Amino acid sequence: MANQLENLVQSIKSKVRSLKKSKKPYVKMDKSSSVKVEIRSRQAKKLIDKTLKAADRPGKRPSWGVFNSSAAQPQSWQQGLIGALQD
């Protein structure tokens, strides 16, 4: 009786495994140009927000690298933002 139960459990396990393996893998699609533009615009918005926050604190230097300490300091935060976006 126990042997029949073991065989039944083994057959159920093998059927479950075969069902799991039968799934076809999906084909990963490349990002479209519109998605790439959307990603870049989100990154630019984040950079603008960081720059505006840094401009609101004129006594403190930003630690995230828009204004490089080894380079000449920009005359205004707008020039720093433009330079960072061009990089």
One Martini backbone bead per residue (centre of mass of N, CA, C, O) as a GRO file, in nm:
protein
   87
    1MET     BB    1   0.058   0.062  -0.022
    2ALA     BB    2   0.304   0.255   0.009
    3ASN     BB    3   0.410   0.212  -0.279
    4GLN     BB    4   0.165   0.336  -0.427
    5LEU     BB    5   0.186   0.614  -0.296
    6GLU     BB    6   0.469   0.681  -0.402
    7ASN     BB    7   0.398   0.659  -0.702
    8LEU     BB    8   0.183   0.879  -0.701
    9VAL     BB    9   0.363   1.110  -0.605
   10GLN     BB   10   0.572   1.090  -0.834
   11SER     BB   11   0.373   1.142  -1.069
   12ILE     BB   12   0.280   1.418  -0.975
   13LYS     BB   13   0.555   1.556  -0.972
   14SER     BB   14   0.622   1.512  -1.274
   15LYS     BB   15   0.378   1.667  -1.384
   16VAL     BB   16   0.442   1.938  -1.255
   17ARG     BB   17   0.721   1.974  -1.385
   18SER     BB   18   0.620   1.964  -1.681
   19LEU     BB   19   0.438   2.215  -1.659
   20LYS     BB   20   0.663   2.418  -1.586
   21LYS     BB   21   0.847   2.362  -1.853
   22SER     BB   22   0.628   2.444  -2.086
   23LYS     BB   23   0.709   2.721  -2.076
   24LYS     BB   24   0.759   2.989  -2.267
   25PRO     BB   25   0.981   3.204  -2.344
   26TYR     BB   26   1.031   3.524  -2.360
   27VAL     BB   27   1.075   3.802  -2.563
   28LYS     BB   28   1.297   4.043  -2.555
   29MET     BB   29   1.255   4.379  -2.585
   30ASP     BB   30   1.331   4.660  -2.714
   31LYS     BB   31   1.366   4.982  -2.686
   32SER     BB   32   1.214   5.243  -2.774
   33SER     BB   33   1.252   5.566  -2.855
   34SER     BB   34   1.031   5.676  -2.664
   35VAL     BB   35   1.140   5.542  -2.408
   36LYS     BB   36   1.418   5.675  -2.413
   37VAL     BB   37   1.312   5.964  -2.393
   38GLU     BB   38   1.165   5.928  -2.124
   39ILE     BB   39   1.412   5.857  -1.957
   40ARG     BB   40   1.572   6.117  -2.014
   41SER     BB   41   1.357   6.314  -1.901
   42ARG     BB   42   1.362   6.206  -1.612
   43GLN     BB   43   1.660   6.262  -1.560
   44ALA     BB   44   1.642   6.567  -1.610
   45LYS     BB   45   1.438   6.630  -1.387
   46LYS     BB   46   1.612   6.534  -1.153
   47LEU     BB   47   1.846   6.731  -1.207
   48ILE     BB   48   1.682   6.989  -1.179
   49ASP     BB   49   1.589   6.943  -0.889
   50LYS     BB   50   1.871   6.933  -0.765
   51THR     BB   51   1.962   7.213  -0.862
   52LEU     BB   52   1.738   7.377  -0.722
   53LYS     BB   53   1.810   7.290  -0.437
   54ALA     BB   54   2.100   7.404  -0.449
   55ALA     BB   55   2.009   7.702  -0.514
   56ASP     BB   56   1.851   7.734  -0.234
   57ARG     BB   57   2.162   7.672  -0.120
   58PRO     BB   58   2.417   7.889  -0.142
   59GLY     BB   59   2.618   7.791   0.104
   60LYS     BB   60   2.608   7.512  -0.038
   61ARG     BB   61   2.751   7.236  -0.170
   62PRO     BB   62   2.724   7.003  -0.388
   63SER     BB   63   2.765   6.632  -0.379
   64TRP     BB   64   2.674   6.531  -0.695
   65GLY     BB   65   2.860   6.693  -0.939
   66VAL     BB   66   2.787   6.947  -1.115
   67PHE     BB   67   3.007   7.097  -0.946
   68ASN     BB   68   3.324   7.104  -1.008
   69SER     BB   69   3.601   7.172  -0.813
   70SER     BB   70   3.827   7.180  -1.049
   71ALA     BB   71   3.654   7.369  -1.182
   72ALA     BB   72   3.514   7.631  -1.281
   73GLN     BB   73   3.287   7.839  -1.164
   74PRO     BB   74   2.987   7.918  -1.219
   75GLN     BB   75   2.788   8.203  -1.236
   76SER     BB   76   2.539   8.004  -1.245
   77TRP     BB   77   2.303   7.759  -1.213
   78GLN     BB   78   2.222   7.751  -1.513
   79GLN     BB   79   2.503   7.685  -1.628
   80GLY     BB   80   2.534   7.420  -1.471
   81LEU     BB   81   2.291   7.280  -1.596
   82ILE     BB   82   2.375   7.297  -1.890
   83GLY     BB   83   2.643   7.146  -1.857
   84ALA     BB   84   2.517   6.880  -1.743
   85LEU     BB   85   2.328   6.820  -1.992
   86GLN     BB   86   2.566   6.804  -2.210
   87ASP     BB   87   2.723   6.544  -2.084
   0.00000   0.00000   0.00000
